[in-house]
Amino acid sequence: MTESLDAYKPAKIAQLVEEAGVAKARLEFGPMLTLAILAGAFIGLGGAAYTMTMTGLDPAIGPARLLGGVVFCLGLILVIVGGAELFTGNALMVMAAVDGKIAPARLFRAWAIVYAGNLIGAAALAFGMTLSGLLDGPMGETATRIAEAKTSLPPPEAFMRGILCNALVCLAIWLTFAARTVAGKILAILWPISAFVLLGFEHSVANMYFFPQAWGAGADPALGAALTNLVWVTLGNIVGGAGGVALAYRFAYLAQHET
């Protein structure tokens, strides 16, 4: 009998997300780090494509930013369909942690390994782009402008943009659990991710690529300013994904099953 291709309902999605969180926490160090490095490179590829798309366009114009957002979706499509471990998406593991299915130490271990792996993968991709020579021309000028805009953000704004960004990223991942086909998963990713780029929200793993990309282009955004941005955006991403999405859906669909 052919399996139904109808989307899973939200209550079932909550169960699937929790089960996935448990499986992620059980990954051994080697596979987890490898998948995290891949995810960092995948998001970097989306960032590189976005940079080239915005070259020659006015980044303040909505339609141009929307186009850039559609192109940036490449990164999460590769993560979800190809299979990789992304720090921002792993904020959803909080659902399983709250229900006692993941010990706090295992949660933080997974976050730390994946965050480090994402950084390695994103920075490695930026290094590769530098060696390619593509950053020597107009694309490099765009890369510089992107990094300078990020380092100029005051911490409260970077924090709030991080919250809003990962709420959309985790919602995109949530929707991919509803889909039963590759095409459905890609469509689920398209609009939430395009929206966060369009609106100028901040994604920590993307920034792990954008700053080294600018340095590779010969720009000199201060390391301290880049790290400050990354810290505040990371904290915002955790709040937006873990608190804004994971805990809300856990309360709505899983808390009722407690005894």
C-alpha positions as CSV (number, residue, x, y, z in Angstrom):
1,M,0.0,0.0,0.0
2,T,1.4,3.4,-1.0
3,E,2.3,5.7,1.9
4,S,0.3,8.9,2.0
5,L,2.1,12.0,0.8
6,D,-0.1,14.3,2.8
7,A,1.8,16.7,5.1
8,Y,2.2,15.6,8.8
9,K,0.0,17.5,11.2
10,P,1.6,19.8,13.8
11,A,1.2,17.4,16.7
12,K,3.1,14.7,14.7
13,I,5.7,17.2,13.7
14,A,6.4,17.9,17.4
15,Q,7.0,14.3,18.0
16,L,9.3,13.9,15.0
17,V,11.3,17.0,16.0
18,E,11.8,15.6,19.5
19,E,12.9,12.2,18.2
20,A,15.3,13.9,15.8
21,G,16.8,15.9,18.7
22,V,17.4,12.7,20.7
23,A,19.1,11.1,17.6
24,K,21.3,14.2,17.2
25,A,22.4,14.1,20.8
26,R,23.5,10.5,20.4
27,L,25.9,11.2,17.5
28,E,29.5,10.3,18.1
29,F,32.0,13.2,18.0
30,G,33.5,12.4,14.6
31,P,30.3,12.2,12.6
32,M,28.8,15.1,14.5
33,L,31.8,17.3,13.8
34,T,32.0,16.2,10.1
35,L,28.3,17.0,9.5
36,A,28.7,20.3,11.3
37,I,31.7,21.3,9.1
38,L,29.6,20.4,6.0
39,A,26.7,22.5,7.3
40,G,29.0,25.5,7.8
41,A,30.3,25.1,4.2
42,F,26.7,24.7,2.9
43,I,25.5,27.9,4.6
44,G,28.7,29.6,3.3
45,L,27.8,28.6,-0.3
46,G,24.4,30.2,0.2
47,G,26.2,33.3,1.6
48,A,28.6,33.3,-1.4
49,A,25.7,33.1,-3.8
50,Y,23.9,35.8,-2.0
51,T,27.0,38.1,-2.2
52,M,27.3,37.6,-6.0
53,T,23.5,38.1,-6.4
54,M,23.7,41.5,-4.6
55,T,26.7,42.6,-6.6
56,G,25.6,45.6,-8.7
57,L,22.3,45.8,-6.9
58,D,21.1,48.3,-4.3
59,P,20.8,46.3,-1.1
60,A,18.2,48.7,0.3
61,I,15.7,47.8,-2.5
62,G,13.2,45.1,-1.4
63,P,13.0,43.1,-4.6
64,A,16.8,42.9,-4.8
65,R,16.9,41.6,-1.3
66,L,14.1,39.1,-2.0
67,L,16.1,37.7,-4.9
68,G,19.2,37.5,-2.7
69,G,17.1,35.6,-0.1
70,V,15.8,33.1,-2.6
71,V,19.4,32.4,-3.7
72,F,20.6,32.1,0.0
73,C,18.1,29.3,0.5
74,L,20.6,27.1,-1.2
75,G,22.4,26.8,2.1
76,L,19.6,25.3,4.2
77,I,18.4,23.2,1.3
78,L,21.8,21.5,1.2
79,V,21.7,21.1,5.0
80,I,18.2,19.6,5.1
81,V,18.2,17.5,2.0
82,G,21.9,16.6,1.9
83,G,22.0,16.0,5.6
84,A,24.2,18.1,8.0
85,E,24.2,19.6,11.5
86,L,23.4,23.3,11.8
87,F,23.7,25.1,15.1
88,T,20.8,27.4,14.6
89,G,18.5,24.5,13.7
90,N,19.7,22.5,16.6
91,A,18.0,25.0,18.9
92,L,15.0,22.8,18.4
93,M,16.7,20.1,20.5
94,V,15.5,22.0,23.5
95,M,12.1,20.3,23.1
96,A,13.7,16.9,23.9
97,A,15.9,18.4,26.7
98,V,12.9,19.9,28.5
99,D,11.1,16.5,28.4
100,G,14.2,14.9,29.9
101,K,15.0,12.9,26.8
102,I,18.4,14.7,26.5
103,A,20.5,15.5,29.5
104,P,21.6,19.2,29.6
105,A,25.2,18.1,29.3
106,R,24.5,16.2,26.1
107,L,22.6,19.2,24.7
108,F,25.4,21.7,25.4
109,R,28.0,19.1,24.1
110,A,26.1,18.9,20.8
111,W,25.7,22.7,20.5
112,A,29.4,23.3,21.2
113,I,30.6,20.7,18.7
114,V,28.2,21.8,16.0
115,Y,29.0,25.5,16.6
116,A,32.7,24.8,16.2
117,G,32.2,22.6,13.2
118,N,30.0,25.2,11.5
119,L,32.7,27.8,12.1
120,I,35.4,25.6,10.6
121,G,33.2,24.8,7.5
122,A,32.2,28.4,6.9
123,A,35.7,29.8,7.3
124,A,37.1,27.1,5.1
125,L,34.6,28.0,2.3
126,A,35.6,31.7,2.7
127,F,39.3,30.7,2.3
128,G,38.4,28.7,-0.8
129,M,36.5,31.7,-2.3
130,T,39.6,33.9,-1.6
131,L,41.8,31.5,-3.5
132,S,39.3,31.4,-6.4
133,G,40.0,35.0,-7.2
134,L,36.3,35.8,-7.3
135,L,36.6,38.2,-4.4
136,D,39.2,40.4,-6.2
137,G,36.6,42.3,-8.2
138,P,33.1,43.7,-7.7
139,M,32.1,40.7,-5.6
140,G,34.8,41.6,-3.1
141,E,33.4,45.1,-2.8
142,T,30.0,43.7,-2.0
143,A,31.5,41.3,0.6
144,T,33.1,44.3,2.3
145,R,29.8,46.3,2.4
146,I,28.0,43.3,3.9
147,A,30.5,42.8,6.7
148,E,30.7,46.5,7.5
149,A,26.9,46.7,7.8
150,K,27.0,43.9,10.3
151,T,29.8,45.2,12.4
152,S,28.0,48.6,12.6
153,L,24.9,47.1,14.3
154,P,24.5,48.0,17.9
155,P,24.4,44.9,20.2
156,P,20.7,45.3,21.0
157,E,19.8,45.4,17.3
158,A,22.1,42.5,16.5
159,F,20.5,40.5,19.4
160,M,16.9,41.2,18.3
161,R,17.7,40.5,14.6
162,G,19.2,37.2,15.8
163,I,16.0,36.3,17.6
164,L,13.8,37.1,14.7
165,C,16.1,35.3,12.3
166,N,16.2,32.0,14.1
167,A,12.5,32.0,14.7
168,L,12.1,31.9,10.9
169,V,14.9,29.4,10.4
170,C,13.5,27.0,13.0
171,L,10.0,27.5,11.5
172,A,11.5,26.6,8.1
173,I,13.0,23.4,9.6
174,W,9.7,22.7,11.4
175,L,7.9,22.9,8.1
176,T,10.3,20.5,6.5
177,F,9.3,17.9,9.0
178,A,5.7,18.3,7.7
179,A,6.8,17.5,4.1
180,R,7.2,13.9,2.9
181,T,9.0,14.7,-0.4
182,V,12.2,16.5,-1.4
183,A,10.2,19.1,-3.4
184,G,8.0,19.7,-0.4
185,K,11.0,20.2,1.9
186,I,12.5,22.7,-0.5
187,L,9.3,24.7,-0.8
188,A,9.0,24.7,3.0
189,I,12.5,26.3,3.3
190,L,12.0,28.9,0.5
191,W,9.7,31.5,2.1
192,P,10.8,31.6,5.7
193,I,14.5,31.8,4.7
194,S,13.9,34.3,1.9
195,A,11.9,36.4,4.4
196,F,14.7,36.6,7.0
197,V,17.2,37.7,4.4
198,L,14.7,40.2,2.9
199,L,14.1,41.7,6.3
200,G,17.8,41.9,7.2
201,F,17.8,39.6,10.2
202,E,21.1,38.1,11.5
203,H,22.2,34.4,11.3
204,S,25.3,33.4,13.3
205,V,26.5,30.7,10.9
206,A,26.0,32.9,7.9
207,N,28.1,35.6,9.6
208,M,30.8,33.0,10.3
209,Y,31.2,33.1,6.5
210,F,30.5,36.7,5.7
211,F,33.3,38.1,8.0
212,P,36.1,35.8,6.7
213,Q,34.8,36.5,3.2
214,A,35.3,40.2,3.7
215,W,38.8,39.6,5.1
216,G,39.6,37.5,2.0
217,A,38.5,40.4,-0.1
218,G,41.0,42.6,1.5
219,A,38.6,44.5,3.8
220,D,39.5,45.1,7.5
221,P,36.4,44.9,9.6
222,A,37.8,44.8,13.1
223,L,38.0,41.4,14.6
224,G,36.6,42.6,17.9
225,A,33.6,44.1,16.2
226,A,33.0,40.9,14.3
227,L,33.2,38.8,17.4
228,T,30.9,41.2,19.2
229,N,28.4,40.8,16.4
230,L,28.7,37.0,16.5
231,V,28.2,36.8,20.2
232,W,25.0,38.9,20.2
233,V,23.6,37.2,17.1
234,T,24.4,33.8,18.5
235,L,22.6,34.6,21.8
236,G,19.6,35.9,19.8
237,N,19.5,32.8,17.6
238,I,19.3,30.6,20.7
239,V,16.5,32.7,22.2
240,G,14.6,32.8,19.0
241,G,14.9,29.2,18.1
242,A,14.8,27.5,21.5
243,G,12.4,29.9,23.2
244,G,10.4,31.3,20.4
245,V,9.8,28.1,18.5
246,A,10.9,25.0,20.3
247,L,9.4,25.7,23.7
248,A,6.2,27.2,22.3
249,Y,5.4,24.2,20.2
250,R,6.5,21.8,23.0
251,F,4.0,23.5,25.3
252,A,1.3,23.4,22.6
253,Y,1.6,19.8,21.5
254,L,3.8,17.8,24.0
255,A,3.1,19.2,27.4
256,Q,-0.4,17.7,27.3
257,H,1.1,14.2,27.3
258,E,2.9,14.6,30.6
259,T,1.7,12.6,33.5
